[in-house]
Amino acid sequence: MAWQIRIVDDMSPAALRHQIGQLLIAGFDGTAVPVELKAIAREFGLGGVILFTRNVEAPEQVAELSFEASRLVPDLPVWVSVDQEGGRVARLKAPFTEWPAMATLGRSGDERLVERFARAIAKELRAVGITLDYAPVLDVHTNPRNPVIGDRALGEKASEVARLGRLIVQTLQKEGVAACGKHFPGHGDTVSDSHLELPLVEHPPERLREVEFVPFRAAIDAGVAAIMTAHVLVPALDEGRPATLSKRVVTGILREELGFSGVIVSDDLEMKAITGDYTVPRAAVLAIQAGCDGVLICSGRHDTHAATLESLVRAVEIEELPFFRVEDALKRQRRAKERFVAALVAARPIEGRRLRQVLGCDEHRAVADEMARFL
């Protein structure tokens, strides 16, 4: 039986306060949902949680955690999300299958291998109740000095990243896990890490359309559920604001020019590319204003989560953040959750032998071994 999503049309100040948390995807510490996050969910609602290695103790514990987290808000299921790309960005370790980096798929060029990889990841994520994977990386790795993308990218040619990225999106979502392509408008040609500072992308719009945008167009054509923005400054598109906070980039290009109708989510707003110039609450207002439908705040600092939500409520009250923009974001979130979350959260997680038969099984290890040939 699927979760019965209740549509709330009342957007009075009290109702707005109870729903504004749907714009937040929050990180937390520990292997169970903290009481502070439960309190935030009760007061504001909550859009999702993101899991890191600090939240993972054992598969059964992850499954129970996902089940609890997904049901924190009575009217709308909560995303349980994770960065499970493979290689150095994979939060779920053994006994989950440990995957080589996605660059191995690009070197293989083998569409069948790509499909097997994405199918296996999706099956393991669904087995523990995870509904959103921040993958695939759709950045084109055109700069060998790039410190943050590297072997996370599928390749150095836009056409290949588009071809294989499309397959990963289609296969993940066919298996019931929402895919999130990242990092728009492209983080492949940078020489700095947005975790540490604001990277600069110095390409004209023509080059961006011919290279960086190509994989995102393919993912959009494949029906990708979500796209994550990059904390990069692209002066040819917006001289003043990072892409995540730029209406010209998020709404003007991703939404209007490329025609993306799904969920746009920010990268972590606590990265120094953002916090060097903005507070997290202020950045959240600007990101939603720019066209994002959700913001990631990945630390376990629940005072920051609460302050951010208060800031969003206040921005709507003083009409700095248009009400229709919040309403649009909530609708996009709801549509995606009806597609990918509602049915899964209604069922108890599998456990014991049944769970262990899925995670790290012979079939999945064989795929990882085949990928490893292209290291």
C-alpha positions in Angstrom: 0.0 0.0 0.0 1.4 3.4 -1.0 1.7 6.3 1.4 -1.3 8.6 1.1 0.1 12.0 0.4 -2.2 14.8 1.7 -2.2 18.0 -0.3 -2.3 21.0 2.0 -3.9 24.0 0.2 -4.0 26.2 3.3 -1.0 28.5 3.2 -1.8 30.7 6.2 1.2 31.9 8.2 0.8 28.9 10.6 0.5 26.4 7.7 3.5 28.0 5.9 5.6 27.6 9.0 4.7 23.9 9.2 5.6 23.3 5.5 8.7 25.4 5.0 10.9 22.6 6.3 10.0 20.6 3.1 12.7 22.8 1.4 15.4 21.4 3.7 17.4 18.2 3.3 19.3 17.9 6.6 22.4 16.0 7.7 22.7 14.8 11.3 25.1 13.0 13.6 24.7 9.5 15.0 23.0 6.3 13.9 19.4 7.2 14.8 17.3 10.3 14.1 18.2 12.9 16.8 15.5 14.4 19.0 16.5 17.8 17.7 15.7 16.9 14.1 12.4 15.3 15.2 11.5 18.6 16.8 12.3 20.5 13.6 10.2 18.1 11.6 7.3 18.6 14.0 7.5 22.4 13.9 8.5 23.0 10.3 8.1 19.8 8.3 11.2 18.3 6.6 12.0 17.6 3.0 14.7 15.0 3.5 17.7 13.7 5.3 21.1 12.9 3.8 23.2 10.0 5.2 27.0 10.0 5.6 29.4 7.4 6.9 28.9 8.8 10.4 25.3 7.6 10.2 26.1 4.0 9.1 26.8 1.2 11.5 25.2 -1.9 9.8 22.8 -2.6 7.0 19.9 -3.4 9.4 20.5 -0.2 11.3 20.5 1.8 8.1 17.2 0.2 7.0 15.6 1.0 10.4 17.0 4.6 10.3 15.7 5.1 6.8 12.2 3.8 7.7 12.1 6.1 10.8 13.4 9.1 8.9 11.1 8.7 5.9 8.1 8.9 8.2 9.0 12.0 10.3 6.3 14.1 8.6 2.8 12.6 8.6 1.5 14.3 5.4 4.5 13.9 3.1 7.2 11.3 3.1 10.8 12.5 3.6 13.6 11.8 1.2 16.3 9.5 2.5 19.3 10.5 0.4 22.9 9.6 0.0 26.0 10.2 -2.1 26.6 6.8 -3.5 28.7 7.3 -6.7 31.4 4.8 -6.2 35.1 5.3 -5.7 36.0 8.0 -3.2 32.5 9.3 -2.9 30.5 6.4 -1.5 29.0 6.5 2.0 28.0 2.8 2.2 30.9 0.4 2.6 31.1 -3.3 3.0 29.0 -5.4 3.4 27.5 -3.2 0.7 29.2 -3.6 -2.6 32.2 -1.3 -2.8 32.3 0.2 -6.3 35.2 1.6 -8.3 34.9 5.2 -9.5 32.6 6.1 -12.3 35.6 6.9 -14.5 36.0 3.2 -15.0 32.6 3.0 -16.7 33.7 5.8 -19.0 36.9 4.0 -19.9 35.0 0.8 -20.6 32.4 2.5 -22.8 30.2 -0.5 -22.2 26.6 0.4 -21.9 25.7 -3.1 -20.6 28.2 -2.7 -17.8 26.8 0.8 -17.0 23.3 -0.6 -16.7 24.4 -3.5 -14.5 26.2 -1.1 -12.2 23.2 1.3 -11.9 20.8 -1.6 -11.4 22.9 -3.1 -8.6 23.4 0.2 -6.8 19.6 0.9 -7.0 18.8 -2.6 -5.6 21.1 -2.1 -2.6 19.8 1.4 -1.9 16.2 0.3 -2.1 16.9 -2.6 0.2 17.8 -0.2 3.0 15.1 2.4 2.2 17.2 5.0 0.5 15.1 6.8 -2.1 17.4 9.5 -3.6 21.0 9.1 -4.9 23.1 12.1 -5.7 24.4 10.5 -8.8 25.4 10.5 -11.6 28.1 13.1 -11.8 27.5 14.8 -15.1 30.5 17.1 -15.1 32.8 16.8 -18.1 36.4 16.2 -16.8 38.2 18.6 -19.2 40.7 19.9 -16.7 43.3 17.4 -15.3 44.2 19.8 -12.5 40.6 19.7 -11.1 41.0 18.7 -7.5 37.4 17.7 -6.7 35.9 16.0 -9.8 38.6 13.8 -11.3 37.7 10.1 -11.5 34.2 10.9 -10.2 33.4 12.0 -13.8 32.4 9.5 -16.5 34.8 11.0 -19.0 36.4 13.9 -20.8 34.1 14.1 -23.8 30.6 15.7 -23.3 29.0 13.2 -25.7 30.3 10.2 -23.7 29.3 11.6 -20.3 25.8 12.3 -21.8 25.5 8.8 -23.3 26.5 7.0 -20.1 24.9 9.4 -17.7 21.6 9.0 -19.4 21.8 5.3 -18.9 22.6 5.6 -15.2 19.6 7.9 -14.8 17.2 5.7 -16.7 18.4 2.5 -14.9 18.4 3.9 -11.3 14.9 5.3 -11.8 13.6 2.2 -13.5 14.6 0.4 -10.3 12.8 2.9 -8.2 15.6 5.2 -6.9 15.4 8.9 -7.8 18.6 10.1 -9.6 20.2 13.5 -9.1 22.5 14.7 -11.8 25.3 17.1 -10.6 26.8 19.7 -10.6 25.0 22.2 -12.9 26.1 24.3 -14.8 29.3 22.2 -14.7 32.2 21.7 -12.3 34.5 19.8 -14.6 36.8 22.6 -15.6 37.9 24.2 -12.3 41.2 24.3 -10.5 39.8 24.8 -7.0 37.5 22.8 -4.7 34.2 24.4 -3.8 34.4 22.8 -0.4 37.2 25.2 0.3 36.7 28.3 -1.9 34.6 29.6 -4.8 35.8 28.1 -8.1 35.7 30.2 -11.3 34.5 28.9 -14.7 35.7 31.2 -17.4 34.0 30.0 -20.5 31.6 31.9 -22.8 28.0 30.8 -23.1 28.7 29.1 -26.5 31.3 26.8 -25.0 29.1 26.0 -22.0 26.2 25.0 -24.3 28.5 22.9 -26.5 30.3 21.1 -23.6 29.1 21.5 -20.0 25.4 21.6 -20.7 25.3 18.5 -23.0 25.1 15.8 -20.3 22.5 17.7 -18.4 20.3 18.0 -21.5 20.6 14.2 -22.0 19.7 13.6 -18.3 16.7 15.9 -18.7 15.6 14.1 -21.8 15.8 10.8 -19.8 13.5 12.2 -17.1 16.0 12.7 -14.3 14.2 13.4 -11.0 16.6 16.0 -9.7 19.6 18.1 -10.6 22.1 19.6 -8.1 23.6 23.0 -8.6 27.3 23.8 -8.3 28.8 26.4 -6.1 30.9 27.9 -9.0 31.1 31.4 -10.3 30.5 31.7 -14.1 30.9 35.3 -15.0 29.6 34.8 -18.5 26.2 33.8 -16.9 26.2 35.9 -13.7 29.1 38.1 -12.6 27.9 38.5 -9.1 26.6 35.3 -7.6 27.6 31.6 -7.5 25.4 29.4 -9.7 23.4 28.0 -6.8 22.3 31.5 -5.8 21.8 32.9 -9.4 18.3 33.2 -10.8 19.9 33.7 -14.2 21.5 30.2 -14.0 18.9 28.2 -12.0 15.7 29.6 -13.5 16.9 31.3 -16.6 19.0 28.5 -18.0 18.3 25.2 -16.2 14.5 25.7 -15.8 13.6 27.8 -18.9 16.3 27.3 -21.5 16.9 23.6 -20.9 13.3 22.9 -19.9 14.0 21.0 -16.7 10.7 20.4 -14.8 12.0 18.3 -11.9 13.5 19.1 -8.5 16.5 21.4 -8.3 18.5 21.0 -5.1 21.5 23.0 -4.0 24.8 21.5 -3.1 25.7 21.8 0.7 25.2 25.4 1.7 27.9 25.0 4.4 30.7 24.7 1.8 33.2 27.5 1.9 32.4 28.6 -1.6 29.1 29.9 -0.1 30.0 30.6 3.5 32.9 32.8 2.5 30.4 35.5 1.5 27.0 34.5 2.9 25.5 33.1 6.1 23.8 29.7 5.6 20.3 31.1 6.4 20.9 34.0 3.9 22.2 31.6 1.2 19.1 29.4 1.6 16.8 32.4 0.9 18.8 33.3 -2.1 18.9 29.7 -3.4 15.1 29.3 -3.2 14.6 32.7 -4.7 16.9 31.7 -7.6 14.8 28.7 -8.3 16.1 25.8 -6.2 13.4 23.6 -4.7 15.5 22.3 -1.8 18.7 23.1 0.0 21.2 20.8 1.5 22.6 21.6 5.0 24.8 18.6 5.7 26.2 19.2 9.2 24.5 18.0 12.4 24.1 21.6 13.6 20.4 21.7 14.2 20.6 25.4 15.3 21.7 26.2 11.8 18.8 24.1 10.4 16.3 25.9 12.6 17.8 29.4 11.9 17.6 28.7 8.2 13.9 27.7 8.3 13.1 30.8 10.4 14.9 32.9 7.8 12.8 31.4 5.0 9.6 32.0 6.9 10.6 35.6 7.6 11.6 36.1 3.9 8.1 35.1 2.8 6.5 37.2 5.4 8.3 40.4 4.3 7.7 39.4 0.6 11.4 39.2 -0.2 10.8 35.5 -1.1 7.7 35.3 -3.3 5.0 33.0 -2.0 4.5 31.5 -5.4 8.1 30.5 -5.5 7.8 28.5 -2.3 4.5 27.0 -3.5 6.1 26.0 -6.8 9.0 24.3 -5.0 6.6 22.4 -2.7 4.7 21.1 -5.7 7.8 19.9 -7.5 8.9 18.1 -4.3 5.5 16.5 -3.9 5.4 15.3 -7.5 8.8 13.6 -7.2 7.9 12.0 -3.9 4.7 10.6 -5.3 6.8 8.9 -8.0 9.7 7.6 -6.0 9.0 7.7 -2.2 5.3 7.1 -1.5 5.2 3.3 -2.1 8.6 2.5 -0.5 8.1 4.2 2.9 4.8 2.3 3.5 6.6 -1.0 3.7 8.7 -2.3 6.6 12.4 -2.7 5.6 13.7 -6.2 4.8 16.1 -7.6 7.3 18.4 -10.5 8.2 19.2 -13.1 5.6 17.0 -11.4 2.9 18.8 -8.2 3.3 22.3 -9.8 3.2 21.3 -11.7 0.0 21.0 -8.3 -1.8 24.0 -6.4 -0.4 27.4 -7.4 -1.8 26.0 -10.4 -3.5 28.0 -12.4 -6.1 26.3 -10.7 -9.0 27.1 -7.2 -7.7 30.7 -8.1 -6.8 31.1 -9.4 -10.4 30.1 -6.1 -11.8 32.5 -4.2 -9.5 35.3 -6.6 -10.5 34.6 -6.0 -14.2 34.7 -2.2 -13.6 38.0 -2.6 -11.7 39.6 -3.9 -14.9 39.5 -0.3 -16.2 41.2 1.4 -13.2 
